[in-house]
Amino acid sequence: MVRSVWKGPFVEGSLLKKADAARSSGRHDVIKIWSRRSTILPQFVGLTFGVYNGHKHVPVAINEEMVGHKFGEFSPTRTFHGHSGDKKAKKA
């Protein structure tokens, strides 16, 4: 289900403050965030965020194509180790 248009995109308030501070200082440090549910806004383009995946902060460099998506989409929480059937195919 899609969020109502009149509400606008959800963005954590502290995230906006961190992004504004990073832009005004001109430094290109990784901004650590825990809000995977926040929407990527156009003013975040060019910044690098460390999105927490439950284990560590995964660095995500924001570009124009990411606007409108959620931060959590670019920081996978699970590691895929392959299917058990693939091991048989490698031996043959």
C-alpha positions in Angstrom: 0.0 0.0 0.0 1.3 3.4 -1.0 1.6 6.4 1.4 -0.9 9.2 1.0 0.2 12.0 -1.3 -1.0 14.7 1.1 1.2 13.3 3.9 4.4 13.5 1.8 7.4 11.2 2.1 8.5 10.0 5.5 12.0 11.2 6.6 13.4 11.0 10.1 13.8 14.5 11.5 17.3 13.9 12.8 18.3 12.6 9.3 17.4 16.0 7.8 19.5 17.8 10.4 22.5 15.5 9.8 22.3 15.9 6.0 22.1 19.7 6.3 25.1 19.8 8.6 27.1 17.7 6.3 26.2 19.8 3.3 27.0 23.1 5.0 30.4 21.8 6.4 31.5 20.6 2.9 33.0 17.4 4.4 32.3 14.1 2.7 32.1 11.8 5.8 29.8 8.8 6.0 26.6 9.8 7.9 25.6 6.9 10.1 21.8 6.3 10.2 19.5 3.7 11.6 16.3 4.8 9.9 16.0 2.3 7.0 12.4 3.3 6.5 13.2 6.9 5.6 12.7 8.0 2.0 15.6 9.3 0.0 15.0 13.0 -1.0 16.6 15.1 -3.8 18.7 17.1 -1.3 20.5 13.9 -0.2 22.1 13.4 -3.7 25.8 13.4 -3.5 26.0 12.4 0.2 27.1 9.0 1.5 25.1 7.4 4.3 26.0 4.4 6.4 22.7 2.5 6.6 22.6 0.0 9.5 21.6 -3.5 8.5 21.5 -5.0 12.0 25.2 -5.9 12.0 27.1 -3.0 10.6 26.7 0.3 8.7 26.8 -0.3 4.9 28.0 2.8 3.0 25.5 3.9 0.4 26.4 6.7 -2.0 23.2 8.5 -3.1 22.6 9.4 -6.8 19.6 10.7 -8.8 18.1 7.3 -9.5 17.7 6.5 -5.8 15.4 9.4 -5.1 12.0 8.2 -3.9 13.3 4.8 -2.7 13.9 3.8 0.9 17.3 3.6 2.5 16.7 0.0 3.5 16.5 -1.1 -0.1 20.3 -0.5 -0.5 21.5 -2.3 2.6 20.7 -6.0 2.6 20.0 -7.6 6.0 20.6 -11.2 5.0 23.6 -13.0 3.4 22.8 -15.5 0.7 25.1 -18.5 0.8 23.6 -20.4 -2.1 21.4 -23.4 -2.5 22.4 -26.8 -1.4 21.7 -28.2 -4.9 24.4 -26.0 -6.4 27.2 -28.0 -4.7 26.4 -31.1 -6.7 26.6 -29.2 -10.0 30.0 -27.9 -9.2 31.5 -31.4 -8.7 30.3 -32.7 -12.0 
